[in-house]
């Protein structure tokens, strides 16, 4: 695999998942993200969530207990 192929594949996966996630979030939170208030606070909440996801993943890697997931396990 080349760097360009990896980049292309990775961006394609991101685009597909981001589109699905965006649409699900719009339905869940009433749409019009660009008009929402407190976006800085909401982004900080997301960063906190990401910290715990990464910390948990690091522990799983260190313990060699990384779990495989399917697309059905992804909360979009």
C-alpha positions in Angstrom: 0.0 0.0 0.0 1.3 3.5 -0.8 0.9 6.6 1.3 -1.5 8.0 -1.3 -3.7 4.8 -1.2 -3.8 4.8 2.6 -4.7 8.5 2.6 -7.5 7.9 0.0 -8.9 4.9 1.9 -8.7 6.7 5.2 -10.4 9.8 3.9 -13.1 7.7 2.3 -13.8 5.9 5.6 -13.9 9.3 7.4 -16.2 10.8 4.9 -18.6 7.9 5.1 -18.7 7.7 8.9 -18.8 11.5 9.3 -21.7 11.8 7.0 -23.7 9.2 8.9 -22.7 10.6 12.3 -23.7 14.2 11.2 -27.1 13.1 10.0 -27.7 11.1 13.2 -26.7 14.0 15.4 -28.9 16.4 13.4 -31.9 14.1 14.1 -31.0 13.6 17.7 -30.3 17.2 18.5 -32.8 19.0 16.4 -30.6 20.1 13.4 -29.1 23.4 12.5 -25.8 22.9 14.3 -24.5 26.2 13.0 -27.2 28.0 15.1 -26.6 26.1 18.3 -25.5 28.0 21.4 -22.6 27.0 23.7 -20.7 25.2 21.0 -17.4 25.8 22.9 -18.8 24.1 26.0 -20.2 21.2 23.9 -16.8 20.8 22.1 -15.1 20.7 25.5 -17.5 17.9 26.6 -16.5 16.0 23.5 -12.8 16.4 24.3 -13.4 15.1 27.8 -15.2 12.0 26.2 -12.2 11.6 23.8 -9.8 11.6 26.7 -11.6 8.7 28.4 -11.8 6.8 25.2 -8.1 7.2 24.5 -7.1 6.4 28.1 -9.3 3.3 28.0 -7.7 2.2 24.7 -4.2 2.8 26.0 -5.0 0.5 29.0 -6.5 -2.1 26.7 -3.3 -2.0 24.6 -1.1 -2.2 27.6 -3.1 -5.1 29.0 -3.3 -6.7 25.5 -7.1 -6.8 25.8 -8.0 -4.7 22.8 -11.5 -5.7 21.6 -12.5 -5.9 18.0 -15.7 -4.2 17.1 -18.0 -4.4 14.1 -19.9 -1.5 12.5 -22.9 -2.6 14.5 -21.0 -1.6 17.7 -20.4 1.9 16.5 -22.7 4.5 18.2 -23.5 6.9 15.4 
